Amino acid sequence: MFIFIYDYFLYLFMTSSTLIFDGAGFEAIGTTSWGIASSLGYVDGEFISLEETLLITERILKSTKAPVNVDMESGYSNDVDEISKNVKKVMELGAAGINIEDMNRGSEHSIRDISLQSEIINEIKRVVTRDVGIFLLTPE
């Protein structure tokens, strides 16, 4: 079992660990793209499909009462509209928030232009129709 603690969130990737920490009274938890990907035999960096990520995310969300922040990597696309649709899918599953990286999909070290990343964030804010938290992470 892998557990990641980062800025007061408990990051996890398995339903069993969700149940343990939900029972322990954690007030918020979050998924980790690395943990979900590696648990299914993938490397981190969107090599896992969005569909597989949604399946695991849905199981985690259904197994806890705590708000869950979902790691969306870089949105599983480089297209603004597609990214916002992908985020909406996660939000419709019941996520309390997301984090999204500024890395170009398909590139290990290429960071998106700031204007494109701003457009992505603004479109996500427009599409998501309820009050959610949007957390930004930059690639290491």
C-alpha positions in Angstrom: 0.0 0.0 0.0 1.3 3.4 -1.0 0.3 6.6 0.8 1.4 10.1 -0.2 1.0 13.0 2.1 1.3 16.4 0.4 0.1 19.7 1.7 -2.5 18.3 4.1 -4.0 15.9 1.6 -3.7 12.2 1.9 -3.0 10.8 -1.6 -3.8 7.2 -2.3 -4.7 4.9 -5.2 -6.5 1.9 -3.8 -10.0 1.5 -2.5 -8.7 -0.5 0.5 -6.5 2.3 1.6 -9.4 4.7 1.1 -11.5 2.7 3.5 -8.8 2.6 6.1 -8.2 6.3 6.1 -11.8 7.2 5.8 -12.4 5.2 8.9 -9.6 7.0 10.6 -11.3 10.3 10.1 -9.2 12.0 7.5 -11.0 15.1 6.4 -9.8 15.1 2.7 -8.0 12.7 0.5 -6.6 12.7 -3.0 -5.6 10.3 -5.7 -2.1 10.0 -7.1 -1.6 9.4 -10.8 1.7 7.6 -10.2 0.1 5.2 -7.7 -2.9 4.4 -9.9 -0.8 3.9 -13.0 1.8 1.8 -11.3 -0.8 -0.4 -9.5 -2.0 -1.4 -13.0 1.5 -1.8 -14.5 1.9 1.5 -16.2 4.4 4.3 -15.8 3.2 7.7 -14.7 2.6 10.3 -17.4 -0.8 9.4 -18.9 0.2 6.0 -20.2 -2.9 4.7 -18.5 -6.1 5.4 -20.4 -8.6 8.0 -19.2 -11.2 5.2 -19.0 -9.0 3.1 -16.6 -8.3 6.2 -14.5 -12.1 7.0 -14.3 -12.8 3.4 -13.3 -10.4 3.5 -10.3 -11.4 7.0 -9.4 -15.1 6.1 -9.3 -14.3 3.1 -7.0 -12.3 5.4 -4.7 -15.1 8.0 -4.7 -17.8 5.5 -3.9 -15.8 4.1 -1.0 -15.4 7.3 1.0 -17.4 10.0 2.6 -14.4 12.4 2.6 -13.9 14.9 -0.2 -11.5 13.6 -2.8 -9.1 15.7 -5.0 -8.4 13.8 -8.2 -5.0 14.0 -10.0 -5.9 14.6 -13.6 -2.3 14.6 -14.8 -2.3 17.1 -17.8 -6.0 16.4 -18.6 -5.5 13.4 -20.9 -5.4 15.6 -24.0 -3.7 18.8 -25.4 -7.0 20.1 -26.6 -8.8 22.7 -24.4 -12.3 21.4 -25.0 -11.3 17.7 -24.6 -9.5 18.5 -21.3 -12.6 20.3 -19.9 -14.8 17.4 -20.9 -12.4 15.0 -19.2 -12.4 17.1 -16.0 -16.2 17.3 -16.1 -16.4 13.5 -16.2 -14.4 13.3 -13.0 -16.5 16.0 -11.4 -19.7 14.1 -12.3 -18.3 11.1 -10.5 -18.3 13.2 -7.4 -14.8 14.6 -7.0 -14.5 17.6 -4.8 -11.6 19.0 -6.8 -8.8 18.3 -9.2 -5.2 19.1 -9.9 -4.0 19.5 -13.4 -0.4 19.8 -14.6 1.0 22.1 -17.2 2.9 19.5 -19.1 2.1 18.9 -22.8 0.6 15.4 -23.1 3.0 13.0 -24.7 6.1 14.9 -23.6 8.1 14.3 -20.6 9.7 17.7 -20.3 7.7 20.1 -22.4 5.6 22.6 -20.4 2.6 24.2 -22.0 2.6 27.8 -23.0 1.2 29.9 -20.2 -1.5 31.3 -22.4 -2.7 27.8 -23.3 -2.6 26.7 -19.7 -4.6 29.8 -18.7 -7.2 29.0 -21.4 -7.5 25.4 -20.1 -8.0 26.6 -16.6 -10.6 29.2 -17.6 -12.5 26.6 -19.7 -12.5 24.1 -16.8 -13.9 26.8 -14.6 -16.6 27.6 -17.1 -17.6 24.0 -17.7 -17.7 22.8 -14.1 -21.1 24.0 -12.9 -20.6 23.7 -9.2 -18.3 25.1 -6.6 -15.1 23.0 -6.8 -11.5 23.4 -5.9 -9.0 23.6 -8.7 -5.4 22.8 -7.6 -2.4 23.5 -9.8 0.7 21.4 -9.9 3.8 21.9 -12.0 5.8 19.0 -13.3 9.1 18.3 -11.5 
